[in-house]
Amino acid sequence: MRRVIGLTGGIGAGKSAAALYFKNKGATIIDADQLAREVTAPGMPALTEIEASFNGVVKDGILDRRALGKIVFNNPAKMKLLEKITHKYINERFKELIDSEDGIIILDAPLLFEAGAEKFCDIVIFVKADENVRKQRITERDNLTEQETESRIAARNLEPCMKKSDFIVDNSGSITELYARLDEILRRI
């Protein structure tokens, strides 16, 4: 029996830690960030569309993610354009991968609702964390400036996504606390 669980939340909230928990429980993880890299790899149609829409972000056939980030995280219209390009290709891959698996499948997708990928899910878990915790995690993990970190956090309104989710998990504390909360959700579903 196949059960697809959407896992989403804000940047730096701890979706990867939650995905690791599910992986250790035997779930198959489908990582949207990894798929985004696949669909924007050299020679892929999404990269061609990005190159045509964003000047200077493709160099020698390779996407300069940092240059693209500087454009889209400060311009909502440009962000929407990028999402329009990439989400169609990522959703195609979601469907292919989900159809090839059985058991519990975790769709680890930061932009699950924005991509319309919740349609693939039986339930959705939203992982949240306090803003200061998120800032610290992002700055350390991605080696960003404070301004870059703040623009990434500000680029997304999380409230509508939380309202659409079946479960909300606070990951402002320890990994042990996160896993206990996820254990409770697994018992309930």
BASE-712381 format. One record per residue (C-alpha): x, y, z; chain. Coordinates in nm, 4 decimals, m for minus. Example, Ala and Ser with C-alpha at 12.3 -4.5 7.8 and 13.67 -1.06 7.14 Angstrom:
2
site px=1.2300; py=m0.4500; pz=0.7800; kette=A;
site px=1.3670; py=m0.1060; pz=0.7140; kette=A;
***
This chain:
189
site px=0.0000; py=0.0000; pz=0.0000; kette=A;
site px=0.1293; py=0.3416; pz=m0.0961; kette=A;
site px=0.0940; py=0.6417; pz=0.1369; kette=A;
site px=0.2362; py=0.9774; pz=0.0280; kette=A;
site px=0.3193; py=1.2303; pz=0.2988; kette=A;
site px=0.4022; py=1.5837; pz=0.1976; kette=A;
site px=0.6720; py=1.7434; pz=0.4106; kette=A;
site px=0.7011; py=2.1191; pz=0.3802; kette=A;
site px=0.7892; py=2.4320; pz=0.5764; kette=A;
site px=0.9990; py=2.7439; pz=0.5767; kette=A;
site px=1.3666; py=2.7599; pz=0.4951; kette=A;
site px=1.5761; py=2.6558; pz=0.7955; kette=A;
site px=1.2829; py=2.4998; pz=0.9802; kette=A;
site px=1.4300; py=2.1490; pz=0.9763; kette=A;
site px=1.2553; py=1.9648; pz=0.6942; kette=A;
site px=1.5737; py=1.7698; pz=0.6244; kette=A;
site px=1.5907; py=1.6516; pz=0.9860; kette=A;
site px=1.2270; py=1.5417; pz=0.9627; kette=A;
site px=1.2944; py=1.3653; pz=0.6318; kette=A;
site px=1.5878; py=1.1814; pz=0.7906; kette=A;
site px=1.3571; py=1.0642; pz=1.0694; kette=A;
site px=1.1169; py=0.9167; pz=0.8119; kette=A;
site px=1.4018; py=0.7646; pz=0.6118; kette=A;
site px=1.5239; py=0.5895; pz=0.9279; kette=A;
site px=1.1697; py=0.4512; pz=0.9669; kette=A;
site px=1.1963; py=0.2962; pz=0.6186; kette=A;
site px=1.0175; py=0.5594; pz=0.4102; kette=A;
site px=1.1236; py=0.6515; pz=0.0596; kette=A;
site px=1.2274; py=1.0167; pz=0.0384; kette=A;
site px=1.1666; py=1.2216; pz=m0.2739; kette=A;
site px=1.3640; py=1.5437; pz=m0.2336; kette=A;
site px=1.2290; py=1.8405; pz=m0.4325; kette=A;
site px=1.5568; py=2.0302; pz=m0.3950; kette=A;
site px=1.7424; py=1.7395; pz=m0.5548; kette=A;
site px=1.4851; py=1.7232; pz=m0.8334; kette=A;
site px=1.5252; py=2.0996; pz=m0.8875; kette=A;
site px=1.8955; py=2.0386; pz=m0.9441; kette=A;
site px=1.8178; py=1.7548; pz=m1.1848; kette=A;
site px=1.5706; py=1.9534; pz=m1.3941; kette=A;
site px=1.8103; py=2.2513; pz=m1.4145; kette=A;
site px=2.1158; py=2.0452; pz=m1.5042; kette=A;
site px=2.3070; py=2.1213; pz=m1.8257; kette=A;
site px=2.1026; py=2.0352; pz=m2.1325; kette=A;
site px=1.7690; py=2.0137; pz=m1.9514; kette=A;
site px=1.4681; py=2.2095; pz=m2.0844; kette=A;
site px=1.4176; py=2.3978; pz=m1.7557; kette=A;
site px=1.7712; py=2.5356; pz=m1.7772; kette=A;
site px=1.7071; py=2.6570; pz=m2.1304; kette=A;
site px=1.3932; py=2.8396; pz=m2.0137; kette=A;
site px=1.5754; py=2.9907; pz=m1.7162; kette=A;
site px=1.8588; py=3.1110; pz=m1.9378; kette=A;
site px=1.6088; py=3.2799; pz=m2.1710; kette=A;
site px=1.4281; py=3.4481; pz=m1.8789; kette=A;
site px=1.7143; py=3.5538; pz=m1.6496; kette=A;
site px=2.0194; py=3.7265; pz=m1.7949; kette=A;
site px=2.3590; py=3.6134; pz=m1.6738; kette=A;
site px=2.2566; py=3.3222; pz=m1.4502; kette=A;
site px=2.3773; py=3.0453; pz=m1.6811; kette=A;
site px=2.7522; py=3.0376; pz=m1.7366; kette=A;
site px=2.9155; py=2.7792; pz=m1.9632; kette=A;
site px=2.5897; py=2.5832; pz=m1.9622; kette=A;
site px=2.5716; py=2.5658; pz=m1.5800; kette=A;
site px=2.3192; py=2.7434; pz=m1.3584; kette=A;
site px=2.4770; py=2.9953; pz=m1.1194; kette=A;
site px=2.2362; py=2.9421; pz=m0.8286; kette=A;
site px=2.3805; py=3.2241; pz=m0.6206; kette=A;
site px=2.3328; py=3.4781; pz=m0.9033; kette=A;
site px=1.9796; py=3.3515; pz=m0.9632; kette=A;
site px=1.9062; py=3.3709; pz=m0.5891; kette=A;
site px=2.0133; py=3.7356; pz=m0.5771; kette=A;
site px=1.7578; py=3.8107; pz=m0.8482; kette=A;
site px=1.4577; py=3.6091; pz=m0.7321; kette=A;
site px=1.4757; py=3.6484; pz=m0.3548; kette=A;
site px=1.4441; py=4.0246; pz=m0.3903; kette=A;
site px=1.1790; py=4.0293; pz=m0.6622; kette=A;
site px=0.8481; py=3.8440; pz=m0.6133; kette=A;
site px=0.7598; py=3.8652; pz=m0.9837; kette=A;
site px=1.0914; py=3.7063; pz=m1.0822; kette=A;
site px=1.0421; py=3.4384; pz=m0.8153; kette=A;
site px=0.6996; py=3.3538; pz=m0.9610; kette=A;
site px=0.8511; py=3.3286; pz=m1.3083; kette=A;
site px=1.1231; py=3.0914; pz=m1.1853; kette=A;
site px=0.8653; py=2.8787; pz=m1.0023; kette=A;
site px=0.6445; py=2.8661; pz=m1.3124; kette=A;
site px=0.9380; py=2.7313; pz=m1.5108; kette=A;
site px=1.0687; py=2.4760; pz=m1.2607; kette=A;
site px=0.7526; py=2.3470; pz=m1.0935; kette=A;
site px=0.6105; py=2.1855; pz=m1.4064; kette=A;
site px=0.9266; py=1.9792; pz=m1.4547; kette=A;
site px=0.9588; py=1.8935; pz=m1.0843; kette=A;
site px=0.5941; py=1.7827; pz=m1.0670; kette=A;
site px=0.6483; py=1.5521; pz=m1.3666; kette=A;
site px=0.9360; py=1.3884; pz=m1.1788; kette=A;
site px=0.7296; py=1.3688; pz=m0.8561; kette=A;
site px=0.4610; py=1.1747; pz=m1.0392; kette=A;
site px=0.7109; py=0.9397; pz=m1.2072; kette=A;
site px=0.8885; py=0.8642; pz=m0.8797; kette=A;
site px=0.5706; py=0.8227; pz=m0.6736; kette=A;
site px=0.4283; py=0.5837; pz=m0.9347; kette=A;
site px=0.7450; py=0.3724; pz=m0.9152; kette=A;
site px=0.7325; py=0.3248; pz=m0.5344; kette=A;
site px=0.5237; py=0.1512; pz=m0.2689; kette=A;
site px=0.4998; py=0.1960; pz=0.1059; kette=A;
site px=0.5432; py=0.5298; pz=0.2769; kette=A;
site px=0.6746; py=0.8002; pz=0.0470; kette=A;
site px=0.7856; py=1.1375; pz=0.1801; kette=A;
site px=0.7593; py=1.4245; pz=m0.0636; kette=A;
site px=1.0143; py=1.6654; pz=0.0885; kette=A;
site px=0.9145; py=1.9876; pz=m0.0868; kette=A;
site px=0.9714; py=2.3359; pz=0.0547; kette=A;
site px=0.7287; py=2.4811; pz=m0.2011; kette=A;
site px=0.4793; py=2.1944; pz=m0.1946; kette=A;
site px=0.1682; py=2.4126; pz=m0.2099; kette=A;
site px=0.3180; py=2.6742; pz=m0.4415; kette=A;
site px=0.4008; py=2.3951; pz=m0.6884; kette=A;
site px=0.0567; py=2.2376; pz=m0.6595; kette=A;
site px=0.2253; py=1.9147; pz=m0.5483; kette=A;
site px=m0.0091; py=1.8628; pz=m0.2532; kette=A;
site px=m0.2337; py=1.6884; pz=m0.5079; kette=A;
site px=0.0063; py=1.3916; pz=m0.4857; kette=A;
site px=m0.0186; py=1.3699; pz=m0.1044; kette=A;
site px=m0.2477; py=1.1851; pz=0.1325; kette=A;
site px=m0.1469; py=1.4161; pz=0.4178; kette=A;
site px=0.0833; py=1.7157; pz=0.4608; kette=A;
site px=0.3139; py=1.7894; pz=0.7541; kette=A;
site px=0.4386; py=2.1454; pz=0.7949; kette=A;
site px=0.7657; py=2.1893; pz=0.9861; kette=A;
site px=0.8113; py=2.5266; pz=1.1532; kette=A;
site px=1.0688; py=2.6879; pz=1.3802; kette=A;
site px=1.1180; py=3.0233; pz=1.5493; kette=A;
site px=1.2583; py=3.2872; pz=1.3139; kette=A;
site px=1.5793; py=3.3322; pz=1.5130; kette=A;
site px=1.6424; py=2.9573; pz=1.5055; kette=A;
site px=1.5810; py=2.9546; pz=1.1299; kette=A;
site px=1.8157; py=3.2494; pz=1.0744; kette=A;
site px=2.0943; py=3.0787; pz=1.2654; kette=A;
site px=2.0482; py=2.7502; pz=1.0787; kette=A;
site px=2.0374; py=2.9159; pz=0.7359; kette=A;
site px=2.3361; py=3.1419; pz=0.7978; kette=A;
site px=2.5489; py=2.8520; pz=0.9226; kette=A;
site px=2.4323; py=2.5975; pz=0.6644; kette=A;
site px=2.4381; py=2.8149; pz=0.3528; kette=A;
site px=2.7190; py=3.0549; pz=0.4491; kette=A;
site px=2.4987; py=3.3563; pz=0.3730; kette=A;
site px=2.5134; py=3.7129; pz=0.4916; kette=A;
site px=2.2500; py=3.8326; pz=0.7355; kette=A;
site px=2.0813; py=4.0295; pz=0.4548; kette=A;
site px=2.0743; py=3.7257; pz=0.2228; kette=A;
site px=1.9268; py=3.5141; pz=0.5025; kette=A;
site px=1.6585; py=3.7710; pz=0.5794; kette=A;
site px=1.5623; py=3.8071; pz=0.2114; kette=A;
site px=1.5153; py=3.4287; pz=0.1818; kette=A;
site px=1.2946; py=3.4192; pz=0.4901; kette=A;
site px=1.0948; py=3.7248; pz=0.3794; kette=A;
site px=1.0432; py=3.5842; pz=0.0289; kette=A;
site px=0.7738; py=3.3463; pz=0.1456; kette=A;
site px=0.4533; py=3.3886; pz=0.3434; kette=A;
site px=0.4194; py=3.0642; pz=0.5405; kette=A;
site px=0.0774; py=3.1289; pz=0.6931; kette=A;
site px=m0.1304; py=2.9997; pz=0.3966; kette=A;
site px=0.0797; py=2.6821; pz=0.3819; kette=A;
site px=0.0338; py=2.6144; pz=0.7536; kette=A;
site px=m0.3429; py=2.6565; pz=0.7173; kette=A;
site px=m0.3529; py=2.4009; pz=0.4359; kette=A;
site px=m0.1411; py=2.1426; pz=0.6204; kette=A;
site px=m0.2833; py=1.8489; pz=0.8149; kette=A;
site px=m0.0158; py=1.8646; pz=1.0877; kette=A;
site px=0.2170; py=2.1397; pz=1.2094; kette=A;
site px=0.5362; py=2.0356; pz=1.3876; kette=A;
site px=0.7439; py=2.2864; pz=1.5833; kette=A;
site px=1.1158; py=2.2201; pz=1.5409; kette=A;
site px=1.2551; py=2.5081; pz=1.7450; kette=A;
site px=1.4023; py=2.2712; pz=2.0047; kette=A;
site px=1.6150; py=1.9589; pz=2.0004; kette=A;
site px=1.6196; py=1.6758; pz=1.7491; kette=A;
site px=1.4820; py=1.4480; pz=2.0230; kette=A;
site px=1.1795; py=1.6756; pz=2.0611; kette=A;
site px=1.1273; py=1.6798; pz=1.6831; kette=A;
site px=1.1396; py=1.3014; pz=1.6616; kette=A;
site px=0.8938; py=1.2664; pz=1.9517; kette=A;
site px=0.6482; py=1.4950; pz=1.7706; kette=A;
site px=0.6883; py=1.2980; pz=1.4477; kette=A;
site px=0.6396; py=0.9700; pz=1.6367; kette=A;
site px=0.3072; py=1.1057; pz=1.7612; kette=A;
site px=0.1981; py=1.1942; pz=1.4074; kette=A;
site px=0.2900; py=0.8458; pz=1.2824; kette=A;
site px=0.0793; py=0.6935; pz=1.5603; kette=A;
site px=m0.2152; py=0.9136; pz=1.4638; kette=A;
site px=m0.2014; py=0.8326; pz=1.0944; kette=A;
***
